[in-house]
């Protein structure tokens, strides 16, 4: 668990400090974290609610999170630093075909991240603390901390708000299925329908 936390934090530091490509750094790191989680801890995908409920709530929260993101970005659009940070992340998608960006994110990065954080990290903390709520809160705080080295306001804001939603879903359902579906839905929309474009920043 500590190694996974350190791997994600280090990967973001490399992207932020060494100008590394997020696709070549974050994607393999997150995928490896998910694989390690599967090898060390077989997750109970949704032990507290049935699969249909987990998927339905996951999709609904993913849609709501995307809508909320659009509203938030519209409100803070005059904030030049946030606009620049958001544009910098979308700029990394330039030159990458949409299908490739979706495949890398939805097949490797998002599943890897959710399997580690909501499939391994959070359940282990819940077991140790004997409290699903406390486990979710600690996991959420650690998730935010692992994203801080990105030094990107958009990434950190996504970790704070998205992490809270996905940790809550993990606590509610008891497993990573609901947060995974939510995260997949939000990410697919964020990539397919950008909330801000690099051209806005360059302008």
Secondary structure, DSSP 8 states (H G I E B T S, - for coil): -HHHHHHHHHHHHHHHHS---HHHHHHHHHHHHHHHHHHH----TTSSS-HHHHHHHHHHHHHHHHHHHHHHHHHHTT-HHHHHHHHHHHHTTTTS-HHHHHHIIIIIIHHHHHHHIIIIIHHHHHHHHT-HHHHHHHHHHHHHHHHHTT--HHHHHHHHHHHHHHHHHHHHHSSSHHHHHHHHHHHHHHHHS-SS-HHHHH-
